[in-house]
Amino acid sequence: MKQILYRGLPGRLEQGFSRIMSSLNPGADTTGLSRLIHPDLAQLTWPNAPPSPRRYRDDLNERLYRDLTRDNLPMLLQYGDRTSMAFSLEARLPYLDHRLIEYCGTLPYHFKIRGQTTKYLLRRVLQDRLPGKVVNRPDKMGYPTPFALWLKDPLRDYVLDTLQSRSFRQHNVFRPEVAHALYEQHAGGRADHAWLIWRIINIEKWLQVFQDDFPASCDRFTPKTPTISRIRPETLHQDQFISV
Protein backbone atom coordinates (compact mmCIF):
# COMPACT_ATOMS: atom_id res chain seq x y z
CA MET A 1 0.00 0.00 0.00
CA LYS A 2 2.87 2.37 0.74
CA GLN A 3 4.28 1.74 -2.75
CA ILE A 4 0.89 2.48 -4.30
CA LEU A 5 0.20 5.71 -2.46
CA TYR A 6 3.65 7.29 -2.62
CA ARG A 7 4.78 6.15 -6.07
CA GLY A 8 1.63 5.41 -8.01
CA LEU A 9 -0.77 8.24 -7.31
CA PRO A 10 -1.03 11.07 -9.84
CA GLY A 11 0.57 14.28 -8.67
CA ARG A 12 -2.50 16.01 -7.27
CA LEU A 13 -3.83 12.92 -5.52
CA GLU A 14 -0.42 12.26 -3.99
CA GLN A 15 -0.25 15.88 -2.90
CA GLY A 16 -3.69 15.66 -1.31
CA PHE A 17 -2.79 12.46 0.48
CA SER A 18 0.49 13.97 1.68
CA ARG A 19 -1.40 16.93 3.15
CA ILE A 20 -3.72 14.55 4.95
CA MET A 21 -0.76 12.54 6.23
CA SER A 22 0.96 15.71 7.45
CA SER A 23 -1.73 15.94 10.13
CA LEU A 24 -0.16 12.88 11.74
CA ASN A 25 2.90 14.90 12.68
CA PRO A 26 2.86 15.05 16.48
CA GLY A 27 1.60 18.43 17.64
CA ALA A 28 0.40 19.43 14.16
CA ASP A 29 -3.09 17.92 14.28
CA THR A 30 -5.47 20.50 15.69
CA THR A 31 -8.62 19.24 13.96
CA GLY A 32 -8.50 15.50 14.69
CA LEU A 33 -7.73 14.58 11.09
CA SER A 34 -5.18 12.01 12.23
CA ARG A 35 -8.14 9.83 13.17
CA LEU A 36 -9.12 9.70 9.50
CA ILE A 37 -6.10 7.64 8.39
CA HIS A 38 -6.25 3.92 9.03
CA PRO A 39 -3.66 3.13 11.76
CA ASP A 40 -2.02 0.35 9.71
CA LEU A 41 -1.33 2.75 6.85
CA ALA A 42 -0.24 5.54 9.19
CA GLN A 43 2.36 3.24 10.71
CA LEU A 44 3.74 2.42 7.25
CA THR A 45 3.84 5.90 5.80
CA TRP A 46 4.60 8.31 8.63
CA PRO A 47 7.29 9.28 9.46
CA ASN A 48 9.02 6.88 7.04
CA ALA A 49 8.26 8.89 3.87
CA PRO A 50 11.63 10.25 2.67
CA PRO A 51 11.86 14.07 2.61
CA SER A 52 12.32 15.80 -0.72
CA PRO A 53 15.80 17.24 -1.32
CA ARG A 54 16.00 20.99 -0.77
CA ARG A 55 17.16 23.40 -3.46
CA TYR A 56 16.92 26.69 -1.54
CA ARG A 57 18.04 27.79 1.89
CA ASP A 58 14.86 29.71 2.69
CA ASP A 59 11.46 28.04 3.01
CA LEU A 60 9.60 30.49 0.77
CA ASN A 61 11.72 29.89 -2.34
CA GLU A 62 11.66 26.17 -1.64
CA ARG A 63 7.85 26.22 -1.49
CA LEU A 64 7.65 28.28 -4.67
CA TYR A 65 9.94 25.85 -6.44
CA ARG A 66 7.70 22.92 -5.51
CA ASP A 67 4.62 24.86 -6.62
CA LEU A 68 6.29 25.64 -9.93
CA THR A 69 7.60 22.18 -10.76
CA ARG A 70 5.30 19.73 -9.02
CA ASP A 71 2.23 20.85 -7.12
CA ASN A 72 0.39 24.00 -8.14
CA LEU A 73 1.51 25.04 -11.61
CA PRO A 74 1.11 21.62 -13.32
CA MET A 75 -2.48 21.51 -12.06
CA LEU A 76 -3.25 25.05 -13.24
CA LEU A 77 -1.69 24.39 -16.65
CA GLN A 78 -3.86 21.32 -17.07
CA TYR A 79 -7.00 23.26 -16.15
CA GLY A 80 -6.07 26.12 -18.44
CA ASP A 81 -5.26 23.87 -21.37
CA ARG A 82 -8.44 21.83 -21.04
CA THR A 83 -10.65 24.87 -20.65
CA SER A 84 -9.12 26.84 -23.52
CA MET A 85 -9.02 23.87 -25.91
CA ALA A 86 -12.66 23.04 -25.12
CA PHE A 87 -13.53 26.39 -26.74
CA SER A 88 -10.85 26.25 -29.47
CA LEU A 89 -8.79 28.99 -27.85
CA GLU A 90 -5.01 29.23 -27.90
CA ALA A 91 -3.85 30.33 -24.46
CA ARG A 92 -0.51 32.09 -24.07
CA LEU A 93 1.50 32.20 -20.84
CA PRO A 94 4.13 34.99 -21.08
CA TYR A 95 5.15 34.65 -17.44
CA LEU A 96 6.39 31.13 -18.17
CA ASP A 97 9.21 32.35 -20.41
CA HIS A 98 12.15 30.29 -19.14
CA ARG A 99 14.38 33.37 -18.93
CA LEU A 100 11.92 35.10 -16.61
CA ILE A 101 11.50 31.96 -14.50
CA GLU A 102 15.26 31.51 -14.16
CA TYR A 103 15.71 35.16 -13.19
CA CYS A 104 12.94 35.07 -10.58
CA GLY A 105 14.44 31.91 -9.16
CA THR A 106 17.58 33.85 -8.25
CA LEU A 107 15.75 36.66 -6.41
CA PRO A 108 15.81 36.69 -2.60
CA TYR A 109 12.51 36.06 -0.87
CA HIS A 110 11.98 39.68 0.26
CA PHE A 111 11.46 40.70 -3.39
CA LYS A 112 8.53 38.26 -3.54
CA ILE A 113 6.80 38.82 -0.22
CA ARG A 114 7.35 41.88 1.96
CA GLY A 115 5.29 42.12 5.11
CA GLN A 116 1.77 41.15 4.07
CA THR A 117 2.30 42.16 0.42
CA THR A 118 2.62 39.25 -2.00
CA LYS A 119 4.20 39.55 -5.48
CA TYR A 120 5.99 42.62 -4.19
CA LEU A 121 8.31 43.21 -7.15
CA LEU A 122 5.59 42.59 -9.75
CA ARG A 123 3.26 45.07 -8.05
CA ARG A 124 6.00 47.71 -7.97
CA VAL A 125 6.73 47.24 -11.67
CA LEU A 126 3.07 47.59 -12.65
CA GLN A 127 1.95 50.28 -10.22
CA ASP A 128 2.19 53.02 -12.90
CA ARG A 129 0.68 50.88 -15.64
CA LEU A 130 -2.44 49.39 -14.06
CA PRO A 131 -5.26 50.80 -11.89
CA GLY A 132 -4.61 50.68 -8.16
CA LYS A 133 -7.54 48.34 -7.52
CA VAL A 134 -5.87 45.81 -9.83
CA VAL A 135 -2.31 46.24 -8.60
CA ASN A 136 -3.30 46.12 -4.92
CA ARG A 137 -5.90 43.38 -5.17
CA PRO A 138 -5.11 40.86 -2.40
CA ASP A 139 -6.82 37.85 -3.98
CA LYS A 140 -7.00 36.34 -7.44
CA MET A 141 -9.55 34.32 -9.37
CA GLY A 142 -8.67 31.03 -10.99
CA TYR A 143 -11.22 28.48 -12.12
CA PRO A 144 -13.56 28.30 -9.11
CA THR A 145 -16.34 25.74 -9.11
CA PRO A 146 -19.09 25.35 -6.48
CA PHE A 147 -18.16 21.75 -5.73
CA ALA A 148 -18.59 22.39 -1.99
CA LEU A 149 -22.31 22.83 -2.75
CA TRP A 150 -22.33 19.95 -5.22
CA LEU A 151 -21.05 17.61 -2.52
CA LYS A 152 -23.99 18.51 -0.29
CA ASP A 153 -26.83 17.84 -2.71
CA PRO A 154 -26.26 16.80 -6.36
CA LEU A 155 -23.37 14.46 -5.48
CA ARG A 156 -24.65 13.32 -2.09
CA ASP A 157 -25.65 9.82 -3.25
CA TYR A 158 -22.38 9.45 -5.14
CA VAL A 159 -20.32 10.43 -2.07
CA LEU A 160 -22.28 8.19 0.30
CA ASP A 161 -22.08 5.22 -2.08
CA THR A 162 -18.31 5.66 -2.20
CA LEU A 163 -17.81 6.10 1.55
CA GLN A 164 -20.07 3.16 2.35
CA SER A 165 -18.71 0.82 -0.31
CA ARG A 166 -17.02 -2.46 0.54
CA SER A 167 -13.84 -1.43 -1.25
CA PHE A 168 -13.57 1.73 0.87
CA ARG A 169 -13.58 -0.44 3.99
CA GLN A 170 -11.23 -3.06 2.57
CA HIS A 171 -8.55 -0.70 1.30
CA ASN A 172 -7.65 0.28 4.90
CA VAL A 173 -6.57 3.74 3.80
CA PHE A 174 -9.18 5.77 5.69
CA ARG A 175 -11.42 5.00 8.63
CA PRO A 176 -14.93 4.85 7.13
CA GLU A 177 -16.71 6.04 10.25
CA VAL A 178 -14.50 9.14 10.52
CA ALA A 179 -14.80 9.92 6.79
CA HIS A 180 -18.60 9.59 7.01
CA ALA A 181 -18.70 11.87 10.09
CA LEU A 182 -16.65 14.51 8.24
CA TYR A 183 -19.04 14.33 5.32
CA GLU A 184 -22.09 14.72 7.55
CA GLN A 185 -20.49 17.79 9.14
CA HIS A 186 -19.99 19.23 5.67
CA ALA A 187 -23.46 18.32 4.39
CA GLY A 188 -25.03 19.79 7.53
CA GLY A 189 -23.23 23.09 7.11
CA ARG A 190 -21.30 22.71 10.40
CA ALA A 191 -17.90 22.74 8.65
CA ASP A 192 -16.40 23.06 5.17
CA HIS A 193 -14.56 19.82 4.40
CA ALA A 194 -15.02 20.07 0.63
CA TRP A 195 -11.36 19.80 -0.35
CA LEU A 196 -10.70 16.96 2.08
CA ILE A 197 -13.77 14.97 0.99
CA TRP A 198 -12.94 15.50 -2.67
CA ARG A 199 -9.44 14.13 -2.12
CA ILE A 200 -10.75 11.14 -0.20
CA ILE A 201 -13.18 10.33 -3.02
CA ASN A 202 -10.51 10.69 -5.69
CA ILE A 203 -8.02 8.48 -3.85
CA GLU A 204 -10.68 5.81 -3.38
CA LYS A 205 -11.77 5.94 -7.04
CA TRP A 206 -8.16 5.76 -8.18
CA LEU A 207 -7.61 2.66 -6.05
CA GLN A 208 -10.76 1.06 -7.44
CA VAL A 209 -9.62 1.59 -11.03
CA PHE A 210 -5.88 1.03 -10.84
CA GLN A 211 -5.64 -1.50 -8.04
CA ASP A 212 -8.89 -3.45 -7.81
CA ASP A 213 -9.93 -3.49 -11.44
CA PHE A 214 -6.78 -2.72 -13.41
CA PRO A 215 -6.98 -5.49 -16.07
CA ALA A 216 -10.65 -4.76 -16.73
CA SER A 217 -9.88 -1.04 -16.90
CA CYS A 218 -7.21 -1.69 -19.52
CA ASP A 219 -9.72 -3.70 -21.56
CA ARG A 220 -12.28 -0.91 -21.38
CA PHE A 221 -9.81 1.64 -22.75
CA THR A 222 -8.25 -0.64 -25.38
CA PRO A 223 -9.13 0.59 -28.90
CA LYS A 224 -11.57 -1.72 -30.64
CA THR A 225 -10.20 -1.03 -34.11
CA PRO A 226 -8.40 -3.98 -35.67
CA THR A 227 -4.63 -4.03 -35.48
CA ILE A 228 -2.22 -5.47 -38.05
CA SER A 229 -1.77 -8.63 -36.00
CA ARG A 230 -5.53 -9.26 -36.04
CA ILE A 231 -5.96 -8.94 -39.81
CA ARG A 232 -5.84 -12.21 -41.74
CA PRO A 233 -4.23 -11.94 -45.20
CA GLU A 234 -7.02 -13.95 -46.85
CA THR A 235 -9.54 -11.28 -45.85
CA LEU A 236 -7.78 -8.60 -47.89
CA HIS A 237 -8.97 -7.89 -51.44
CA GLN A 238 -7.07 -6.35 -54.31
CA ASP A 239 -9.25 -3.24 -54.36
CA GLN A 240 -8.20 -2.44 -50.78
CA PHE A 241 -4.68 -1.61 -51.88
CA ILE A 242 -3.59 1.71 -53.30
CA SER A 243 -0.97 1.87 -56.01
CA VAL A 244 1.98 4.08 -55.15
N, C-alpha and C positions, 0 to 999 in steps of 0.2 A: 504493500500500500504506500509506503514511503517513496518507493521508486516511481509509482504512478503519479503521486501528487506533486512531487518536486521536480520531476523530469518530463512528465508527459502532458501536464496541463498546458493549454494555450496561455500566452502571456498574461492576459487580463484575468483569467480564472486563477492562475497561480498567484498573481498579485493579490487578488481578493482573499484567497486562502491564507496567504502569508500575513495579511493584515488581521485576519481572524486569529491566526496562531500567535500573533504578537501579543494578544491579550493574555496569553499564558505566562508571560514574563512576570516573575514575582514582583508585586507592588505596582504593576501597570494596569491591572484589571480593576477598574472602578465601576463597571456596569454588570459584572457577573457573566461576561461572555465566555470566560474560561469553562463554564459549565456546559457550553454548547458542544465543545469538541469531545468526542468519545475518548475516554481515558486511555484506551489501548493505543490509539493513534497519537495522542498527545505525548505519551511516553516514547514513541518512536521518533517523532519529528522535532520535539523541543526538549532541550536546547541543542540537539545534535545537528540541526541544519547548518551547513558551513556558511560563514559570513562571506559576502561578496568583497572582492578586493577593492580597496580604496584607490581613487585616482587624484583626489584633492585633499589638502590638509583641513580645510574648513568644511563644516557640515552642509552649508548652503550650496556651494558649488558641487559638492558630491551629490546632493539631492537633485539638483538641476540636471546633472549629467545623467542620472538614472531616468529622470523624466524624459529627457531628450532621446535616449538610446533604447529604453526598454519599456517604461511604464506608460507615461501619459501621451507623449507625441505619437507613437505608433497607433494608439487607439484613435486619437483625433484624426490622423491621416486616413485611417480606414473609414471613419465616419464621413469625412469630407469627400473622399473619393467616391464612396457609394452614393452619397446624396447628390453630388454634382453629376455623376454619370447617369443616374436615374432620370435626370432631366436634360441629358445631352449637353452639359456644360463642361467647359474646360477650366478647371480651377488652377490658379497660379499662386505660388507660395514664395514671395520674394524674400521673406525673412529666413528661408531655409537655404539661401546661397551659402555654399560651404565656406567661403571666405569670411562672411559675416559670423557664421557659427564659430569658426576657429578663433576669430578675434575676440568674440564675447567670452569664449572659454578661457581666455587669458586674463580677463578683467577681475580685479579683486571684488569680494562680495559687497563692499559698501557702495559700489557703483550700480548694484542691482537692487538692493534694498537698503534704505536709509531711514531709520526710525520706523514709522508705520507706512512709509511710502514705498510701494513696490514699483518695479520697472523704472527706477529713479533716472538713469541716464536717458532712456527712451523718452520719458516725459519732458526732460530738460531740452532735448533736441527738438521736440515737436511743440513746445509751448508757444512759439510765435507763428506756428503754421496751422494749428487746429484750435477750435473753440475751447475755452476753459472747461466747459462741462464734459467735453470729450477727453481732454488731456488729464483731468483730475478725477475722472470716474473711478471709483474704487473697485467696482465689480466688472465682470465681462459676461457676455452671453455666448454660449456655445450652441449645442443642439439639444436643448432641454425637452424632455418628454414627461408627461404626467404619469409615469409608471407607478409612483407611490399611490395614486388614486386607482390605477388599473388593478393593482394588487388587492385592493380592498373589495372591489365589486366585480368587474368583468373577468378578472383572472382568479377569482376566489376558488372556484371549483378546481381549476388547474393546479393552484398552489396546494390546496388540501389533498388532492389526489397524489401529488408528489410527496408531500410530507408524511402521508399515511401509507405509502406504498410499502410492499414487502422489501423491495430492493433498498429503499432508504434505511430501513432497519438493519438489513443484512450487511450493508457496506461498512458499518461501524466507523463512519467518519464523523457524523454528528449524533447527538442524543435527540431522538425524535420528540420526546416530551418537552425538551427545552426549546427546540426549533418551533414546535406547535405553539408553545406559550408566547414566544416572541411574535409569531404571526398574529395571534389573537390580540396582543397588545397593539400591534400596528392596525389591524382591521377595526379595532374598537376606538381608535383615535387617541389612545393613551400614550403612544410613543411613535416615533417615525423610524422604523427599522427597514425601510424600503431597500436601501443598498445592500444591507446584510442579507435580507431574504432573497433578493435577486441573485446574489452570489451563491447562496446555499442551493437554490434551484438549479443554477447553471452547472455547478459542480456535480450535483446529483444526475442531471441529464447527461453530462459528459461521461460520467461513469457508466450509465446505462448503455450508451451507444458504443463507447470505445473499450469498455471492459466486459460488460455482460453480454453484449450482442454484436461483438466486432465482426465475426465472419458474415453474419446476416446483413450487417450494415454495409459491408463491402459489396455484397451481392446486389443490394438495393441501388447502389450508386455505380455499378458496373454498366457501361454502355451496352445497349442491346443490339447495336448494329453489328453485322458480321465482320469478323476479322479475317485476315488472309489465311490463317491456320484453319478456319472453319469452312472455307470455300473449297468444294470438291471440283477438280478440273473438269470432270464430265458434265458439270452443270453449266459451264461456260459455253456460249455460242459465238460464232464468228462475228455476228453483228454487234457484239459487246465490245469489240476491240476497235481502237482508233488508230488509223495509219499515221505514222509520224514522218 
